[in-house]
Amino acid sequence: MSRNLELFERGKQVIPGGVNSPVRAFGQVGGTPRFVKRAEGAWFWDADDKQYLDYVGSWGPAILGHAHPEVVKAVQDAAVGGLSFGAPTEGEVAIAEEICKLLPSVEQVRLVSSGTEATMSTIRLARGFTGRDLIVKFEGCYHGHSDSLLVKAGSGLLTFGNPSSGGVPADCTKHTLVLQYNDVNQLSDTFKELGDKIACVILEPIAGNMNLIKPSAEFVKALRALTEQYGAVLIYDEVMTGFRVALECAQGLHGITPDLTTLGKVVGGGMPLAAFGGRADIMGKIAPLGNVYQAGTLSGNPLSVAAGLATLRLIQQPGFHAALGTRSARLAQGLAEAAREAGVPLSSDSVGGMFGFYFSESVPASYAEATRCDIPRFKAFFHAMLDEGVYLAPSAYEAGFISIAHTEALIEDTIAAARRAFANI
C-alpha cells in the first residue's frame, strides 16, 4: 500500500476527513492526498519519497521557497531563547515597524496568529469605530471561518446573506450583505439604499479563493469613493496578496489607501502569524486603548516573528518581485499555449507571485463566471500533472503560487509537463 494512502486511512480514524483543513482531502479532484515528508526550495517529497515541483507553497507563505536557510536559522536562533512568553518582545516591535514602513496605509498594527483572527478582528473594529452593524463582502471572497463571514449570496439584490456552513445561526449573518465581485452598479445601489448603516466593506483586492480574479480599476475606485462618502471602513484583506503580488501589496498596485488591512501568509514566513492594521484613529479603538476587545496568548509568538521578519527583509532585495512577476506571467502564458496546442479551451492570468488558469475561453471576473469553468477537465489535468511530478492546488477554485526558487528553467519544465499532460487528457 502507498504510504500516502496508509497515512490518509490512519488519519481518517482520528481526524475528521483525515486532514486538518478541508481542501487537503482532495475532495474536488479525488484520489489520495500527498503527505509531505520534507520540502526544500521549489520542491517537496511525499511520504512515498516521490518528488514534486510545488505550486501551492503552503498556500502562499513560501515566497522564498521552502526551508530558506536564513529563515530557518532565524527560527532556530529564536527557539533557543524560548518558544512563547505571553509577554511582549523586541521582535514584535521590530516586525510592526517593518510592516508600517512598507505599507503607508498602516500607521499602527496588531499581531495575531491567523488570517481568520485578523479579518474577524477588523470587522469587530470597524463596527466599534463606526457604531454600525452592517458589513459588505463579495461572493467568492474568503475571509476566514468566523461566523459572520461564512456567508453565501441571498436571493437577489440588497438581500442579506445566508449561512454557508452548518453551525452558523442565521442571526450571525443577518448583518452581512453579499454582493457580486466587480459589479459597480450593484455596489452603488447598495450604498444608496443602506450606506448610512454600513460599517465596512471587506474584499480580497485580488481574489485567490475563487481562483485568481482581478478587480477592475473602476470597481476599486468606486469602493474607495463610496466608503469615504458614506463613512464606512474599507478593509483590504491582503492575507493572501500581502507582499506577494508586490512589495507595496495589492493596495499599492491599485493606488488605493484602505482604512484597514489584514496580512498573513508571507508576513509569517511560513510560521503561524498574521496582522491587521491601518489608520491610527481606528486602531486606537482596540483594547487596551479602546473598548473593542481583542487578545491572544500566542499573538506575536517569537518564532513566528523571527521567520516573518527574516522573510520581509529578504523580499526587499532589488528586482525580487519583478523576477517573481515575470516567471508567473511566463507560466500562465505557457499553460495557455500548451492547452491551445492540444485544442483545449483554457485561459490564464497572473499578478506578482500568483497565477490562475481556468478551463474556459476567457478569464472569469466573478464567482458566477468561475463556477462555469470545466471542472471535470481540471480534475483530469490535475492528476496528469501529478503524474508528471507537478503539484498544483487540488481545487479549481484556488490560485497558484510560485516562489523565487522557481527558476526560469523550472517554469519551462512545467510548461513542457503541461504539454504532455494535455496530450493525455
N, C-alpha and C positions, 0 to 999 in steps of 0.2 A: 504493500500500500504506500502511496505517496505520503511523505512526511507532512506536507501541507494538508492533505485530507485527514490524516490522523489527528493533527492538531485541531483542525476545524471540528471534527467529531468530538474530541475531548472538550473543546471549548463550549460546544452546544450543551454539554451536560451541566455546566456551572456558570455560563454567561448567556444571557438572553440572545438567541440568534448566533451565539458563538463569537461575537465581536463586541467591541465597546463603542462603536459608532456605526450607524446603520449602513452607510454606503460601502463599508469594508466587507460586507457579507456577499457582495457580487449579486445582489438581488435582481438588478435590472439586466445584467449580462449573463447570469447563470454560471455554473461551474464552481470551482474551488478557489477561495481566496488564497493569495500568496502571503505566507507568513514570513516576514522579513527577519533574516538572521543577522545580517550586518549590512552596512552601507558605507560607501566612500565616493566622493566626487559626484559624478553623474550616475552612478551605478548602485544597485543593491543586489544582494544574493538572498534567495529564499531558503526555506527550510530543507529543500531538496538540493541545495547548493547550485541552483541554476541562476545565472547572471542576467540581470535586466537593466536596460537603459531606462532610467526613471524620469517620467514626465509628470509626476504628481508632486514629488518633493515635499512630502508631508503637508500637501495642500497649500504650498506657498512659502513656508519659512525657509526652506533650504536654498536661498538665493545664491549662496556661495558654493553650493554643493554640499553633500553630506560630509560630516566629520571634518570640517575645515580645521587644520591643525591649530591655528591661532584662537579659534573659538573654543575648541576642546581644551586647550591649555588654560584659557581664561576661566572655564568652568572648574577645571581641576584645581587651579590656584585658589578659587573661591571656596571650594569644598573643604580644603584643608583647614580653613578658618571657621567652619561650622555651616550647617545646612539651612537653618532657619532660626530666627530670633524672636519674631513678633515685636520687634523694636526697630527704629529707623537705622539706616546705614548710609555711609557716604556714597555708595554706589547708586542708591535710589536718587539722590540729589544729582549725581553726575549724568545719569541717563535722562532725567527730567530736563536738565539743562540742554542736553544734546537734542532732544525732541523739540524743545521750544526754539532752539537755534535754527533747526532745519525747516520748521513749519511756522511761518509768520502769524498764521491764524491762531496758533496755540500759545496763549500767554501764560497759562498755568495748566498742569497736567496731574492726573491721579493715576497711579499704577494699580492694576488688578491682575487676576490670574488667567482670565479667558475672555474671548471676544463676546460671549454671551453676557458676562458680567459688565463689560464695557458698554454695550448697547442698552442693556437693561437700566444701567445707572444713568445714562444720558437721557433716556426717556423720563425717568423719575425727576431728574434735574430740570429738564425743560418744563415739566408740569409744575414743579415747585417754583421755578423762576417766573413763569407766566401766570400762574394761578388758573390755568385752563386744563381741561381733561382730554380733548380730542387729539389723536395723533393720526398722521397720514403716512402710509407706507405704500409700496408698489408691488403688484403681483409678480411673483417670481424672484423677488429680492429676499434673501435670507439674512436675518439679523440675530441669529442665535435662537435658543429654545425657551426663552421666557414666555410666559402665558400670553401676554398682550400682543406678542409678535408672531405667534403661531396661528396665522390667520390667512384664510383664502378669500377671494373676492366674493362680494354679495351678488345679488341677482341683477343689479342694474346700477346706473349712475346714482351717486350720492346715497348708496346703501352701505350699511356697516358690514364689516367682515364677519365671517363665520369661523368658528374654531376649526383648525385643520389637523388637530391632534386630539385623541382621546384624553380625558382627564383635564381638559381646559374648559371651565364653565363659560357659558355664553356671556355672563356678566363681565368676564375678563376681557372680552373682545368687543363689547358694545361701544367702546370709545375709540375703536380703531377703524379708520376708513382705508380701504384698499383700492388704489387706482391703477390704471394701466401705465406702464413704463413708456416714456416718450410721447404721451398723449397730452399735448399742451392745452388743448381745448377743455378736456375733462378736468385738468388741474385748475385752470382758470375758473371754470364753472363751480368747482368745489369751494374755492376761496370766496367767490362772490356770495355763495349760499351760507357758508359756515365759517368764514375767515376769522371772525372775532371770537370763535370758540376753539380754534386750533392751537394747541400748544407747540407742536413741532411737526416737521416733515423729516423723515429719515429715509435715506436711499443708499444703495450701493452706487457710487458715482461711475463705476464701470461694473456692470453686473457680472458676477462669476458663478452664480448658483442657478442660472438657467442657461448654462454655457456662457461664453463671453459675449456680452451685448453692450455696446457703447450707447451713451445718451447723445441726443443731438445737441448742438450748441444752443438752439432755440429753447430746448427743454430745460437745460441747466440755468440759462439766463432767466427764464420765466420763474423757475423755482426760487432763485435768489430775489428777484424783484417782488414776487408775491409774498414771500415770507417777511421781507422787510416792510412791505406796505401794510400788512395785517399784524405785525408784531409777533409773528411765530418764529420759533427757533429752527434754523436749518442745520441738520445733522448730516455730515458726510461720514458714512460708515466705511472707513478705509481699513478695516481689519484685513481684508484681502489685498487691496490695492496699495496700501500704505508702504512707501519706499520700494515697492516692487515695479510699478509702472513708470516711476520716475523718482528722482531724489526728492522732488517737491510734491510727490504724491499726485493723485488724480486731480486734486483741487488746483495744483499748480498748472497742470496741463489745461484745465478748464478756464483758468483765470478767475476762479470763484473763491471768495473768502467765506467759508461756512462759519456758523456761530460755535458749533461744537464738532469735534472729530473723534472717531474711535479708531484705535490702532491695535494690531495684533500680528500674529504670524511672523513676519520679518523682524518686527521690533523686539521679539524674544529670541531670535536666532535659533529657533528650534526647541527652546525651553518654554514652559507654560508662563507666558507673560502677555499682558495686553494693557491698554491705557486709554483714557479718554481725557480730552482737554479742550480748551477754547478760550473764549473771552473771559477776562478776569472777573468782570461783574457777575457773570453767570456762575463761574467756578466758585465764587465766594459764597454761594448758597449751600455748598457742600459742608457737612459736619467735618471738623469741629467749628468752622466759622459760621455756618448757617444751619437751617433746620431740615435740610434734605439729607437723610441718613444713608451712609454707605460705609462699609467696613470689610476687612478681610484679613484673616490670620496670616495667610501666605502672600498677601499683596507685597510686591517689591522683594520677593524672595532673592537672596543674594546670588544664587547660582543662575537664576533666570536673568537677573540684571547684568551679571558678568557676560553671559552669552549675548544678550541683546546689545550691550554697549560695544562689545568687540565687533559685532556684525555691522552696526550702524557706522562705525569708523572705517571698516574695510570697504563698504559700498560707496564711500565718498572718494575712492580713487578716480583720477581723471579718466574719462571715457568708459567707466563701468556700465552705466545704464545705456549709453549709446551702443555698446557692443551687445548687450543683452537684447535691446530692441531690434538690432539688425538680424540677430540669429533667430529670434522669434518670428520676425517677418519672413525670413527665408524658409523657415519650417512651414509656416502657414501657406506660403506660396507653393512650396514643393508638394505639400499634401494635395492641394487643389490640382496641380499639374498632373500628379500621378493618377488621381481619380479621373481626370478628364481623358487621359490616355487610355484608361480602361473603360471609358464610356459610362462612368458612374457619376450621377449628379452630386456635387459636393461644393460647398463654398467655405471660405475660411476668413479669419481675421486675427489681428494681434495688436497688442499695445505693451510696450516695455517688455517685461519678462512673463507676460501672459499671452496665451493663444487659444483660439477656438476653431473647431471645424464642425460643419453641420451638413448632414445628408439632405440637402435641399438646394434649390437653384440659386438662392440668394441668402445673404446673412440676415438672420432674424433681427427685428427691432423691438420685440416684446415677448412676453411669456407665451401668449397665444400663438405667435408665429413659431416660437421654438418648439412647441409641442407638435407641430405639424411635420417635423423632420422624420426621416425614415429610421425608426428605432431598430427594427429587425436587421437592417443593413449595418447599423452601427454595431450591434452585437457581434455580427459575423466578422466585421473588421477588427473589433477589439480582440477577439480570440485569435484571429490570423496574425495580428501584431504581437500578441503574447508568444505565439509560436516562433516569431522572429526574434524574441528576446527584447521586445519593446513594451514597457508598461505604461499604458495610458489610463486616465481616470475611468473607473469601471461604471460610468454613467454618462449618458448622452447629454446630461444637463449640468455638467461640471466643466469649468475652464481647465486648461492645461497650463503647466508651469515649466519654465526652463531655469537653469542656474548658469552662472558664469563658467561652470565646469563643463557645460555642454559646448564643446568646441565646434568650430565650423565643420570639421571633418565628421564629428558625430552627428551633426544635423544632416549632412549629406548621406551618411549611413542610414539614418532614419527614413529619409525620403526614398532611398533605394529599397529599404524594407517595406515601405508602404506600397511601392510599385508591385512587389511580389505578393503582398497581401491582397491588393485589389484584384490581381490576376486570379486569385484563388477563391474569391467570394462571389 
